Amino acid sequence: MSADNTFQTSVPLYPAQGVAGAYAAVNPIVSPPLGYIAKSDVTCGCFCWEDSEAAGQVVPSGSGLPLGLVVRNITGVLGAGVVAANKMQAGCNVNIAVEGDFFVTVTANSTKGQKVFASTTDGSVKGGSAGATVAGHVETNWEFATSASLGDLAIITNHGQRVVTASAVDLSDYLTSADASTTYSTIANTVTAVEAGSAAGKIKVTKNGEATEFSVPE
């Protein structure tokens, strides 16, 4: 394989805002409890999924909610003639974030406040309305903190929005008296799913396809 000897042809006037997969703030970062390696190349600033056939390995495509975002923390070693890319190569350790603030490159115009949708083909990012259906994408628990045009960088965030799942949950110990006397009394004690809340101090439950949000006491 021949090396890439292309010369730089332009010089930007200003420093880059960031790089896809790089930290966008000094806020706390949360990672999965287990370590992972790349089964195949995964792109920094894109989402990844745990491989269904090889525990502890991640791939750039999948179905359902992704495991997390691939962080730009390059630990791989480029071989002779390998062109540098913003990727973690197969066989290398992958730093994955499930909560934090990161730069991403968007594949469509995206607006601050939109939910982040991950491509199930390559983990790339685009924006959409909460609950919308975006072909070839799955809605994540991240949202856009800044707006961006197609191909530009945006910041996504999800502090306090980690997904919690359960087959059946009794919420009677988690509701305020106001909730208990209004909405809660109409859905019974046991619900079929618990999802990420849309705001701090909230928990959203789904029963029979209808979502309801409650306040969580301090």
VMD Tcl script that draws the C-alpha trace (Angstrom):
set ca {
  {0.00 0.00 0.00}
  {1.44 3.37 -0.98}
  {1.62 6.25 1.48}
  {-0.55 9.34 1.08}
  {1.82 12.10 -0.03}
  {-0.85 14.74 -0.67}
  {0.36 18.21 0.31}
  {-1.72 20.67 2.30}
  {-3.38 23.15 -0.05}
  {-5.03 25.62 2.35}
  {-4.46 27.26 5.74}
  {-7.46 28.11 7.96}
  {-7.63 31.60 9.42}
  {-8.83 30.41 12.83}
  {-8.20 27.39 15.08}
  {-10.55 24.45 14.64}
  {-13.60 24.50 16.88}
  {-12.98 20.89 17.76}
  {-12.63 17.39 16.32}
  {-15.33 14.76 16.12}
  {-15.21 12.57 19.21}
  {-13.25 15.12 21.28}
  {-14.38 16.35 24.68}
  {-16.38 19.57 24.38}
  {-16.43 20.47 28.09}
  {-14.81 19.65 31.40}
  {-18.08 18.29 32.79}
  {-18.05 14.74 34.21}
  {-17.76 11.90 31.70}
  {-19.35 8.49 32.27}
  {-18.11 5.32 30.57}
  {-19.41 1.73 30.60}
  {-18.14 -0.39 33.52}
  {-16.39 -2.83 31.17}
  {-13.55 -2.23 28.72}
  {-14.06 -2.78 25.00}
  {-11.96 -3.32 21.89}
  {-12.94 -2.68 18.28}
  {-13.95 -5.80 16.36}
  {-13.85 -3.65 13.22}
  {-12.86 -0.01 12.69}
  {-15.11 2.45 14.54}
  {-15.17 6.19 13.86}
  {-14.56 8.72 16.63}
  {-17.60 10.89 17.25}
  {-19.96 8.15 16.04}
  {-21.95 5.62 18.04}
  {-21.11 1.95 18.39}
  {-22.82 -1.25 19.47}
  {-21.55 -4.23 21.41}
  {-21.09 -7.15 19.06}
  {-23.78 -9.78 19.58}
  {-21.35 -12.63 18.96}
  {-18.26 -11.39 20.80}
  {-18.66 -9.94 24.28}
  {-16.35 -7.03 24.99}
  {-16.05 -6.05 21.33}
  {-17.78 -3.19 19.54}
  {-18.86 -2.61 15.95}
  {-20.03 0.51 14.07}
  {-23.50 -0.81 13.23}
  {-26.34 -2.48 15.05}
  {-29.96 -2.26 16.11}
  {-31.63 -0.77 19.15}
  {-29.92 1.72 21.42}
  {-26.16 1.95 20.83}
  {-23.71 1.17 23.61}
  {-22.28 4.68 23.52}
  {-20.22 7.26 21.66}
  {-16.69 6.54 20.43}
  {-14.35 9.06 22.10}
  {-11.33 10.48 20.31}
  {-8.66 8.95 22.49}
  {-6.30 7.51 19.91}
  {-4.37 4.51 21.21}
  {-3.88 2.60 17.96}
  {-0.63 2.42 16.02}
  {-0.66 3.09 12.29}
  {1.16 0.56 10.16}
  {3.44 1.41 7.26}
  {1.55 3.13 4.47}
  {-1.72 3.37 6.46}
  {-3.41 6.74 6.01}
  {-4.25 8.48 9.28}
  {-7.99 8.71 10.01}
  {-10.20 9.69 12.90}
  {-10.91 6.06 13.71}
  {-10.10 3.40 16.23}
  {-8.72 0.46 14.31}
  {-9.87 -3.12 14.74}
  {-8.14 -4.75 17.69}
  {-7.51 -1.49 19.55}
  {-8.99 -0.41 22.87}
  {-11.99 1.90 22.47}
  {-12.90 4.68 24.90}
  {-16.71 4.82 24.97}
  {-18.85 7.49 26.62}
  {-22.42 6.98 27.78}
  {-22.69 10.48 29.27}
  {-20.90 13.77 28.68}
  {-20.39 16.58 26.15}
  {-18.72 15.80 22.81}
  {-18.11 17.17 19.35}
  {-19.71 15.26 16.47}
  {-19.97 15.76 12.72}
  {-23.61 15.91 11.60}
  {-24.93 14.25 8.43}
  {-27.85 16.70 8.12}
  {-28.69 20.19 9.32}
  {-29.31 19.88 13.05}
  {-30.75 22.31 15.59}
  {-29.99 22.94 19.24}
  {-32.47 21.03 21.40}
  {-33.12 18.26 18.87}
  {-32.63 14.65 19.90}
  {-29.61 12.81 18.53}
  {-30.33 9.94 16.15}
  {-27.62 7.37 15.41}
  {-27.31 5.64 12.05}
  {-27.71 1.89 12.50}
  {-25.35 1.43 9.53}
  {-22.29 3.44 10.57}
  {-23.13 5.18 13.87}
  {-23.11 8.66 12.33}
  {-25.23 11.43 13.82}
  {-28.20 13.53 12.76}
  {-30.91 15.47 14.60}
  {-34.65 14.92 14.84}
  {-37.68 15.57 17.02}
  {-38.16 13.42 20.11}
  {-40.21 10.36 19.25}
  {-39.83 10.87 15.49}
  {-39.07 8.08 13.04}
  {-35.83 8.71 11.15}
  {-35.18 6.10 8.48}
  {-32.08 4.01 9.16}
  {-31.53 5.67 12.54}
  {-32.37 5.04 16.18}
  {-33.18 7.76 18.71}
  {-30.63 8.04 21.53}
  {-30.81 9.70 24.94}
  {-28.45 12.49 23.75}
  {-29.50 15.90 22.46}
  {-27.89 18.75 20.55}
  {-26.38 21.54 22.65}
  {-25.50 23.56 19.52}
  {-26.83 23.83 15.98}
  {-24.83 22.81 12.90}
  {-25.14 22.56 9.14}
  {-24.55 19.40 7.13}
  {-20.95 18.26 7.53}
  {-20.15 20.71 10.33}
  {-19.37 20.10 13.99}
  {-21.98 20.24 16.73}
  {-21.88 19.55 20.46}
  {-24.12 16.83 21.88}
  {-24.84 16.25 25.55}
  {-26.84 13.93 27.79}
  {-26.08 14.72 31.42}
  {-28.57 12.96 33.67}
  {-30.14 11.16 30.72}
  {-28.68 7.67 30.95}
  {-31.23 5.04 29.98}
  {-32.65 2.76 32.66}
  {-34.62 -0.30 31.57}
  {-36.77 -2.75 33.47}
  {-39.46 -5.28 32.67}
  {-41.68 -4.06 35.51}
  {-41.15 -1.28 38.04}
  {-43.20 -0.12 41.02}
  {-42.96 3.66 41.22}
  {-44.96 4.16 44.40}
  {-41.83 5.12 46.37}
  {-40.62 7.64 43.80}
  {-43.57 9.96 43.25}
  {-44.39 13.28 44.83}
  {-47.76 13.63 46.53}
  {-48.93 15.85 43.68}
  {-48.08 13.18 41.13}
  {-49.76 10.48 43.20}
  {-52.99 12.45 43.38}
  {-53.11 13.24 39.66}
  {-51.51 11.37 36.82}
  {-50.09 8.39 38.71}
  {-53.47 7.21 39.93}
  {-54.54 6.55 36.33}
  {-51.82 4.11 35.30}
  {-51.60 1.62 38.22}
  {-48.51 0.70 40.19}
  {-46.67 -1.47 37.72}
  {-45.52 -0.08 34.39}
  {-43.95 -1.82 31.43}
  {-40.84 0.30 30.90}
  {-38.76 3.06 32.39}
  {-37.08 5.47 30.00}
  {-34.67 8.40 30.19}
  {-36.36 11.49 31.60}
  {-36.63 14.62 29.49}
  {-35.48 16.90 32.30}
  {-33.48 16.76 35.53}
  {-35.46 15.29 38.39}
  {-37.93 13.57 36.09}
  {-38.63 9.96 35.20}
  {-40.68 8.92 32.19}
  {-42.70 5.69 32.17}
  {-44.49 3.97 29.34}
  {-47.59 1.83 29.61}
  {-49.67 0.58 26.69}
  {-47.65 2.81 24.38}
  {-48.45 6.01 26.30}
  {-45.61 7.89 28.01}
  {-46.08 9.84 31.24}
  {-43.45 11.88 33.09}
  {-43.20 12.19 36.87}
  {-41.13 14.22 39.30}
  {-38.59 12.32 41.41}
  {-38.31 13.63 45.00}
  {-34.92 14.79 46.27}
}
mol new
graphics top color blue
foreach p $ca { graphics top sphere $p radius 0.5 }
foreach p [lrange $ca 0 end-1] q [lrange $ca 1 end] { graphics top cylinder $p $q radius 0.2 }
display resetview
